[in-house]
Amino acid sequence: MTTVVARDRRDDTASASIAALVPRAQREISAAGPGPVTDCLLTLLRGPLVRYCLARIDPGRAEDIAQETCAAVFEALPRYRPTRADRPFRAFVYGIAAHKVADFHRVHARSAAREQLVRDVPDTVADERLPEEVVLAAERRAELNQLLSGLSPAHRTLLVLCVAEERSSVEAARILGSTPQAVRVRKRRALAALRAHAARTTATPPRGLPADGGRGGTDRAVVPCRDRARLAVRR
């Protein structure tokens, strides 16, 4: 009990000292830059800030976060104005410390998630295709790239959305900022342009493309999975 009372008295004394030093430090900074008064104020704040951080984050980083908080307090000190008479300056300081601690936890969680993702990704991706299939896939990809290169960017984007990614006209319209009806019309035109370009280059049209652009049933173009992946290369 005696220890608690003594600690409360020390805290009250420190709070009174800090409150008295704040206006003096502000005047000192505005007159000639930081000096002994400012240093004394930050020294009084550092101990409580380290204890505050130790209770909330990894002990190995507590002092660093406390130091960052002191730097932020120093930057904000010239602009500080008490919002309420009953709200001490230390409450303002602890508010800054709370933001620093929250930032630390946010960055730590993001880093942990990234490390977990890296651990979950296999070092190599197994490819069970035969060598002949790999060669044919490369040839097919080159053919599709050649076909798509002859289309306008608008037609190319639309075919990637509706064919390669199998998006509906409603989804494509939302992405393109258009209407489903307009997307269906543009998709039919894009498919017609693709076939015309294939005819001019004596290339074989991609297998699975609907003859009418998707009318008379679903508005999704049915394309083999490997062709959808190759078509997406041109997006």
URZIWO-V279928 format. One record per backbone hydrogen bond with DSSP energy under -1.0 kcal/mol. CO is the residue of the C=O (numbers start at 1). NH is the residue of the N-H. E is the energy in kcal/mol with one decimal. If there is no record, write none. Layout:
# URZIWO-V279928
co = {CO	CO}
nh = {NH	NH}
e = {E	E}
This chain:
# URZIWO-V279928
co = {1	2	3	4	5	6	7	8	9	10	11	12	13	14	15	16	17	18	21	22	23	24	25	26	27	28	29	35	36	37	38	39	40	41	42	45	46	47	48	49	50	51	53	53	58	61	62	63	64	65	66	67	68	69	70	71	72	73	77	84	88	89	90	91	92	93	94	95	96	97	98	99	100	101	102	103	104	105	106	107	108	109	110	111	112	113	114	115	116	117	130	131	132	133	134	135	136	137	138	139	140	141	142	143	144	145	147	148	152	153	154	155	156	157	158	159	159	160	161	162	168	169	170	171	172	173	173	179	180	181	182	183	184	185	186	187	188	189	190	191	192	193	194	195	196	197	198	206	224	225	226	227	228	230	231	232}
nh = {5	6	7	8	9	10	11	12	13	14	15	16	17	18	19	20	21	22	25	26	27	28	29	30	31	32	33	39	40	41	42	43	44	45	46	49	50	51	52	53	54	55	56	57	61	65	66	67	68	69	70	71	72	73	74	75	76	77	80	87	92	93	94	95	96	97	98	99	100	101	102	103	104	105	106	107	108	109	110	111	112	113	114	115	116	117	118	119	120	121	134	135	136	137	138	139	140	141	142	143	144	145	146	147	148	149	150	151	156	157	158	159	160	161	162	163	164	165	167	221	172	173	174	175	176	177	178	183	184	185	186	187	188	189	190	191	192	193	194	195	196	197	198	199	200	201	203	209	228	229	230	231	232	233	234	235}
e = {-2.3	-2.4	-2.4	-2.5	-2.2	-2.2	-2.5	-2.4	-2.6	-2.8	-2.8	-2.3	-2.3	-2.8	-2.7	-1.9	-1.8	-1.8	-3.0	-2.3	-2.1	-2.4	-2.6	-2.2	-1.7	-2.5	-1.0	-2.4	-2.4	-2.3	-2.5	-2.1	-2.1	-1.6	-1.8	-2.0	-2.5	-2.1	-2.3	-2.5	-2.6	-1.4	-1.7	-2.4	-2.2	-2.4	-2.4	-2.4	-2.4	-2.2	-2.2	-2.3	-2.2	-2.7	-2.5	-2.0	-2.1	-1.7	-1.2	-1.1	-1.0	-2.1	-2.8	-1.6	-1.5	-2.3	-2.4	-1.6	-2.1	-2.6	-2.4	-2.5	-2.2	-2.4	-2.3	-2.6	-2.7	-2.5	-2.2	-2.5	-2.4	-2.3	-2.2	-2.5	-2.2	-2.1	-2.2	-2.2	-1.9	-1.1	-2.0	-2.1	-2.4	-2.5	-2.0	-2.3	-2.8	-2.5	-2.3	-2.2	-2.6	-2.5	-2.1	-2.3	-2.8	-1.9	-1.0	-1.8	-2.7	-2.6	-2.1	-2.3	-2.0	-2.1	-2.7	-2.6	-1.4	-2.4	-2.4	-1.1	-2.8	-2.4	-1.9	-1.9	-2.6	-1.1	-2.5	-2.2	-2.3	-2.0	-2.5	-2.6	-2.1	-1.9	-2.6	-2.6	-2.1	-2.5	-2.2	-2.4	-2.4	-2.4	-2.2	-2.4	-2.1	-2.0	-2.3	-1.1	-2.1	-2.0	-1.6	-2.6	-1.8	-1.1	-1.4	-1.5}
